[in-house]
Amino acid sequence: MKTYSIQKFTKSIIAIFLLGSTVLISNSNDSDPVWDHLRTKTILTTDPKDYKKAKPQYSPDEIVIKFKQEIPNAELGIKTKALGLQVNHISPRAHFTSAFISEGETVEQAVVRIKKDPNVEYAEPKYYYYAQAAAPNDTDFGKLWGLNNTNQTISSPSYTTNNPPGAAAIGKDMKVLGAWDVTSNCSSIIVAVLDTGINYDHEDLAANMWDGSASCKDKNGNTIGGGCPNHGWDFASGDNDPKDEEGHGSHVAGTIGAVGNNNKGISGVCQSAKLMSVRVLGIGGGTNTTVADGIYFAVQNGASVINMSLGGDSYSSAINDAIEFARTRDVIVVVAAGNETRNLSTGASYPCKNTNANLICIAALDQNYALADFSNYDTTTTASNRAVDFGAPGTNIYSIFGTELKSDEATNSHTGWTVTGSGGVNNYTWVNRNCSGFNILTIPNDCTLYNWALTNTTVYATELDPNMGIGTYKTFNLPTGATNITVSHQVIVEAKRDASDISCSDYGLYNGTSMATPNVAGVAALIRAYNPQLNYTEVIQKLIDGGTATASIASNTKYGKSINAEDSVKHLNQVTGVTATLQ
């Protein structure tokens, strides 16, 4: 959940002017599992273990022996058996064998003993080597500290704490590269993004959008005539085009499933997940009906993970029932903890505080894995009763909005602006005026405020009526398909403060538990893709078992852990009920 609003209120205005208006427009046009075959003399264990134990440096019961060249190839097996070993493999060309060691002897002991034989050139353990996932070639991958924390500095940060985090923070991330050693193929998994929509034509998202054009169902499970050609449904506006009109949903979708290794932009945690756009939040937010309908739609159309980077202060039975419906269909729902720095032991944030078994709630961590200063948390004494489950990267998260077009009139003119209302007792109004070479909109019709603010001249700004009621606006022509519009101005105000009525809140674009939530949804999708047989309970358990104990959330989340994709994916127990003995 992320807040964008900027609100500044003042009373007793003396003077105000507008310098430089800018309009930014987003244009929408713009593996298989890895197996370590460990042959043993006794049992192939299937118990979950720490990954470093499950991926050892060398075989626990087999060594490699290189014999001297004077030993004929025909005698390699005989010589090996004479050393009290059982031959597993003979390589005549390389002149070595691999063999199982004796009962009661360790690999280290066997190597030392066999090196003493005059016929042996060398002996060594049977070492294991594993695929290592390299960082993808996406041009902005280096900005994704949550996937690979190298103590990088995030430029123009919207969250300055722990940026950069310091050398000690290297590796404080979700270990996604290690998880990609196992699999990065999420093409079998549909992740529904219940949000402001998705900019589904974006070059880093288009290839991963869910295709509902041939057939899709409505929230009740009935076939929709004409399908869902735009990759989902819009419950906020009540139509079949869930294109993002604000940017939040696209940012979330990019974190989950931006196309990886395409030499463009970023990579999602699940590089090939099928992203379903379910627009439940309009410009003014959403309701319990739009959110509930969106959940039913996502489940009816095959989503196995639902991301909801949203929340509110009120519990809704309608939303709770929808999440329960998702549970009966084995769907995981990942939600945001909220950004009010609120202790949910007493405070409210829903659906985070819902108790559905298939729901997990995520707090935001910064680049040093400290709890973000805005993130909600829960210090309920009994840990199992805490609403917030895990922590995940949620500050300075770089992701997708859209291609921005810029219209800048900062240094030329402020023509075309319309003035409304009256200007108080002296009938002041906005005027277009040149002050020291800069064209500005200003009240009053002089440069006194400009000179006060931007020059070294000692001046007093002309005083205005505090009760004046005038406004100004301009109509901009937007290109077809625009999905994200930002209007920015440099506004300078000199005011007499009225302590009884002044407030200011400013939330950055790239911070929020909304940004942490899709990181976890992406990992859940990775787990489900790697082992589709796991149900939602087992997937959540893998997140618990693989999670990293994190001090900053040890006493204010249910599990006290941050998400670790590598250990959660490699903690999977792919084979069950299998024993084998050496024959």
N, C-alpha and C positions, 0 to 999 in steps of 0.2 A: 504494500500500500504506500503510495507516494503522494505528497501534497505539492502542488505547483503554485498555489495562490500567493500573490504579493499584495498586501494590504497596508496602506499608509493613510492615516486620517489626521488632520490637523484642524485646529480652530484659530480664529483671529489671523487670517491670512493677510500678510503685508503685501507680498508680490509673488508672482509665479511666472516662469516662462518655459517654453518647450524648445529645446535645441536639438535638431536632428532626429527625424523619425525614420525608422527602419522597419521594413516588412520582410519577414522571412517566410517563404512558402515551401512546404514539402510537396513535391510532385510525385505522385505514385507512378507516373510513366517512366519518370526518370528510372560380422565374421564368425566367422565360425569360432566356437570356443577353442582356447588354447589348452592342450593337454600335456601334462608332464608325466610321461610314462615311467614310473618308478617300479621296476621289478624287484620284489623282495622275496626273501625266503619264507616269510610267514604270512602276513596279512596286508592287503592294500587298505589302509585306513580310510574311512569316509567321514570321520568326525571333523567338524569345523575347527580350523586352527588359525593361529596368526599367520598372515600371508608370508612373512619371512621364513617361518618354519615350513610352510607348504611349498615354498620355492627355494629349496636348499642350494648350496654352492656345488655340492657333488653328491653322487649316489652313496647311500649309507652302507652298501654291502658289495660294491663292485669296484675293481681297479683296472687300470690299463698298464700292460707290460710290454716294453720294447726289448726284444732280444738282440744280441750281437749278430752281426752279419754272417759269422761262420756257422751259426745254427741253421741247418736246412729248413726250408719252409715246411717240409713234411713232418718235422719234429716239433713245430711250434706248440701244437696241442698237447703232445706228450710231455714236453718240458713244463708246460703250464700245470698239467695235472700232477707232475712230480713235485711241484711246489705246494701241493695240498689245496689247490683251487679247482673250481668247476668252470670249465670253459663256456663262455657265452658267445664269443665272436672271435674269428681269426681273420686277419687282414694280411695275406701273404705279401702283397706289393709293398705295404708300409712296414711289414715285418713286426707287427705287434698283435697282441691278443687282448681281449677284455674278459675278465673272469670274476665269478662270485667268490668272496672270501669265506673262510671257515667260520663255523659257529663259535662265538665267544671271542672272536678277534675283531678289533676295530679296523677301520680303513687305515688310520694312521699307523697302527702296529703292523699291519700287513705290508704297507709300503716300505717301512723301515726294514722289515725282515727280508723282503724279496730283493731289495736293492743290494743286499750282501751277496747274492748269488753271482758267481763269476760269469754266468752266461747271460746276465741281464744288463742291458745298456742303461735303462732307466725304468722306474715304476712311478705311477702317480694316480691319484684318485680319478674316477670317471666324472669329470667336471660337467656341469650343466650350463648351457647358454640359452638366453631367452630373447625373444623379440623385444626391442625397445622402441616405443612410439616416439617419433620426433615431433617437434612442434609443427603444426600445420602451416601451410604457406600463405594463409590469410594475412593480408597486409597489415592489419591492425591487431594481430594476435598478441603482440607485446603489451598492449594496453589492458589485456584481460588478466589482471593480477589474481583474481579469484580462481582462475584455472591454472596459473603458473606464476607464483609470487617470486620474483627475482630481486626484490627490493627496488623495483622500478618506481620512478616518480611519475605520477599521473599529472600531465600538464593541465593548466587551467582547472584545478580541482574544484568541485563543488563541496567537498568535505576535506578540510585541511588537516585534521588530526591524523597523526601517524602517516602522513604522506610526504616523503617516503617513510616507510616504517622502520628502517634500520636493518643492518645486516642480520641481526638475530631473527628477523621475520622471514628470511628466505625459506621457502618451503611451506609457509603458513598459507595454505591454499587447499583446494578440494582434491588435489592429487589426480587431476583428470588425465594427464598424460599417462600415468600408470594404469588407469582404467582402460585407456585406449590401447594399451598393450594387449588386452584381452579382446575387446571389441569396440568399434566405433559405429557399428551398423545398427541403427535404430529404425530402419525402414519398415519394420513390421509393427511399429508402435504408433498409435494415434494419441497425440497430446492435445487436449482441448484447452484453449486459452480463453477463459471467461473474463473479458476486459472491455476496453474501448474499441475493439476490433483489431485487425491486422492490416498493415499496408502490404497486401498479398502480391502486388506486382513488383515489389522491391527485388533488386537483382540478387540479394543475399538471402531472400526468403522464398521466392517464387517456386524454385525447384522442390521445396520441401512442404508445399501446401497440400493439405488433404484434398482429394478429388472426390467431390460428392455430386459431380455433374450427371453421372449415369443414373444414380439412385441415392436417395437419402430419405430419412424419416423425420416426421415432426416430433414434437415433445411427447406425444401420446403413442408414438410408434407407428403411425400411419404413413404410408408412402406419399411423398410430396411430388405432385405432378411437375415435371420439368426439372426435377432434381435440385441440387444446390450448386449451381455453376460458379459461385463466388466463394467456395471453400468454407461455407458455414451458414450462419443465420444471424440476423440482426433483430434481437428482441427489444432493443431500446427504441428503434424506429418502426419495427414491425414489418420488415421486408427481408428480401433474400440477399442483401448486399452488406455484409459486415465489414466494410472497409473502415480503417482507423481514421477518425476525424480529430484525434487529439495527440497521439503519439505514444501514450503509455503502453497500450497493448502491443504495439510493434516492438517497443523496447524489451518487453517481457518475452515476446516470441523469439526475438533474436538471441536472447540468453539461452533459451531452451534449445532452439533448433535452427540457428542460422547455418547455411550450407558451409561445410568445412572443406578445406583444401581446394578452394576455387580461385585462389589468387586475388580475392576480393574481401574487403571489410574484415569481418570477425568470423569466429566459429562458435556455434552453439555447443553446449555440453553434449547434446545428442545430435550429432552432425547430420543425420538423415531422417530424423523423426518426421512424421506426418503431422503438420500443424493444422488444427481445426480452429477457425476464427468464429467465436461465439460472442457477439457484441451484446453485452448486458449493461454497459455503462454509457450513457449519453453524455452530452456536454455538461449537464448538471449532476451527473452521477447515475445511480441505478436504484432499483427498488427490490424488495424481497420477491416480487413476482417475476421481474426480469431475470434475476439471478437463479431462482428456482427453475424457471422455464429453461434457462440455459443449461443447467445441470441435466435435466431430463433429456434435452436434445443431444447433448454430448454423449450420454450413456446410450441412448437409442441408436446412435450412429457409430458405436464401436470404440469410443475413447477408453483407454485403460488408465490414463492419468489425466486429472483435471487440475489446472493451475488457476487459483483465484487470488490474485494480488489485490485484494479489496477487503473492506471491512466497515463496520459501523458500531454504534454503541448499544444497539438493541438486538435481543435474541428474537429470531424468527422461526416459528414452527414450520412455515412453508419451506424455508431453506433447509432446516433440519430434516424434514421428511424427504427432500430431494437428495440430500447427502446419504440418507439411509437407503434410498432407492439405489444410489450408486454403489453402496456397500453390498447390496444383494446381488449386484452384477459384477462384483469383484473389481471395482474401480477405486483407485487411490485419489484422494482430494488433498491438495497441498495449498495452504492458505497463509496469509501474512499476519504477523503478530500485531502490527500497527505501529504508528510513529509518534505516539504522544508521551513517550518516556513514562509510561504508566505501568504500575505494578498491578498485574492482573489477578493478584491474590484478592484484591478488593475492587479493582477497576474493571471496566467493561471493554471488550473488543470481540465482536462476533463477525464471522463464525469461528474465530480462533478458540473461543471458550466453549464451543460445542464439544460434546463428549463422544461423538461418533468414532467407532473403532477404526474406520478407514481414513480418518482425517489427521493430518499432522500440521503443526503450526510452527512458523519459522521466524526467529529473531535475526537481526542484522549485525554482522561483525565488520570491523574496519580492517585496514590493511595490516595491522599487527594483531588481529584476532581479539581485540578488545570489543566489548559490547558497544555498538554505536550509541552515541549520546541521545539519539532520538528514539531508539528501539524500545518497544514494550518488552516486559519480562514478567516473571511470576515467582515470587519467593514463598509460596505456600509451603508450610512446614513439611508436609508429607509430599515427597518428590513426585510420587505417582499421581498425585492430584493436580499437578501443575498444568496449566493450559498450554504454555509454550514448550515445544518439544526439543528443537535443535536450533543451532546457529549456523549461518552461512554468510558468505561475502555479500555485503549490501551497501557499501559506500564506494563512490567513484566507479560505478559499474558502467562500462562503455558498451553501448548497444545501438540498435537501429531506430531511427525515426523516419528518415526519408531524405531524398535529395532536396537541398535547400536552394531556392532562388531568392536573390536579394534585390530589394528596391530601396535605394538609399538617397535621401534628399537632405542629408545633413549639412552640406556646404553650398547648396544652390538656392532652393526656395521652399516655402511652405504654402504654395498656392493650392487652391482647390479645397481648403478646409472650410467647413460650414460652422457658423456660430449660432448657438441657441441660447434662449433665455435673456434675462436682463442683468445689468451689471451693478446692481445696488443703487444707492442714493446718488452717486456721481455718474451712473450709467457707463461704467467702464466696460470695455469689450476686448476680446482678443484681437491683436493686430499683427500683421506681418511686417517686421521691421529689421533693418540692417544695423547691427551693432558691431563695430570694429571689423567689418568684413564678413560677419556671419549673419545669414538670414535666419531669424528666429520668430516664433510665435510668442508674444509676450503680453502680459497685463502688468502694469498699465502701459500706455503708449509712450514709453521712454526707455532708455538703456540703463536706468539706475540699478536695477537688480542684476543685470548682466555685469555691470562694472563692479558691483559689490562682490559677485561670486567668482569672476574669472579674471579680474585685473587687480593691480595693486593700488588702484585709486581708492582713496578714503571717501566713501559716499554713503548716503542713507537711501535705502529703497523707498520709493513712494508708497505710502500706506494706502491700503484698499479697505473697502467695506467688508467685514468678516461675514456678512450675510448675503453677499452677492450670489446669484444663482445662475451663472452662465456656464456653458460647456462648448466644446468644439470637437468636430470629428471630420474624418475624410473617408470617402468611399474609394477602395482600391479594386482594380480589376484583377481577379485571380484566374490562373490558368485552369483549364478543364482537368478535373481529377485531383485537384489539390487536396491533401489530407491533413496537413499540419501547418498552421499559420501562427506565426509569432510576430506581434507588433511591439517594437521596443523604442523607447524615447529616453532622451536624457532630460529629466525634469528637475528643475531647481526651484526650491521653495524656501522663502524666509518666513518664519512664523513665530508668533508668540505662543509658547506652549501652554496648553490648558491641561493640567495634570489629570483632570477628571475624565478626559475624553481623548486619549491618544493611544494608538496601538500600532505595532509593526511586526509582521511575521514574514519571513522570507525562507522558502524551502527550495533546495537545489534540485536540478533536473535529474541527477544520476544517483540519488541516495534514497534509501527506503527499504523497509521490509518487503516492499513490492519487488525490489531487485534481488533480495535474498531468496525469495520464494521460488522463482523459476530456476535458480541454480539447483535447488533440491528436486524440483519436478524433473529436470533433465537427468539427474542421477537416478531417480526412480525409473525413468524410461529406459536408461541404460541397463538396469538390473532386469527389468521385464523383458527387454530385447534379448539379453544373454540367456536367460532361462525363463521361457514363457510359461513353464509349468508352475512357477511360484505364484501363490495367491497373495492378496494384498497384505495379509498378516505377515507372511513370510518375507515380503519385500521390506516392510517396515522393520522387521527384525534384522534384516541384513543392514539397514541403515544404522540400527542401534549397535549391532555387533562390530560393524566396520568403522563406526564413528570414532573421532579423536577426542579424548578427554581434553577440555579447554577450560582453563582457570576462570576466565571472565564470565562464563555461564554455568559454572559448576553448581551454584546454589540458587540459580534463578531460572532454570529450565528443567524439564522432566528428566532428561537423560544426561545433562551436563556435557554434551558432546557437540562438536561441529561435524559437518558432513564430510566424509572421506570417500570419494568415489572409488579410488583404487582398492582400498581394503574392503569396501562393501561389495564390489563386483567380484573380487578374488576370494571373498569369503564364501562364495556360493558353493554349495555342496551338490555338484553336478551328478554324481553317481551315488546311489544309496543301496544298502543291502548287499554289497559285493565283497566277497572274500576270495583270495587266491593263494594257493600254496605252490611252491616250486616243485616241479615233478622231476 
